[in-house]
Structure formats: C-alpha cells, structure tokens
Amino acid sequence: MKLYDRKLSWKIFCLIGQGRTLSHAAQECGIDLPYASRLISKLEDELGFFLVLHRPRPMKLSENGIKIFPFAEEFVAPVFDT
C-alpha cells in the first residue's frame, strides 16, 4: 500500500472509532465509499486482524480496533490535524 493510502486508511479507522460511519469518514476524506472500504480492508490484511466489525452497520471497532484506537489517534492527529 502506498504511504498516502496507508495514512488515509488510518484516518478512516480513527474517524470510525470516533463514531462516524464509513460513509461520513469517506466523505470527510474526500474519497468515495468503495475506496474507503478497500483501504480499511487492505490495512486489516496488512495487520493480520480485523480493525472493525463489518456487520452490522454502521461499522464499529473490533476488540483489536478498540485496543489500538488510542495509539492510532495519537499518530494520526498530527498528520491530518483531526
């Protein structure tokens, strides 16, 4: 995954962790919903575990996602000023 895509995928993850839907996170990042979904899936593939529960809608953080969310927010905020 390209560096910008990786950063963007972490931002989407953090927005979902803050309670936004995937659709709203995609909109806030200026990308379409399918692309946002692919970014999250690619990030999960790279990590080897799920970050979000894909069902039911809206997405919620998985157990692993909840554990790493505070750390992700810490490094995403300076990059994107979220």
Sequence and secondary structure as in RCSB ss.txt:
>XXXX:A:sequence
MKLYDRKLSWKIFCLIGQGRTLSHAAQECGIDLPYASRLISKLEDELGFFLVLHRPRPMKLSENGIKIFPFAEEF
VAPVFDT
>XXXX:A:secstr
  HHHHHHHHHHHHHHHTT  HHHHHHHHT  HHHHHHHHHHHHHHHTS SEE SSSS EE HHHHHHHHHHHHH
HHHHH  
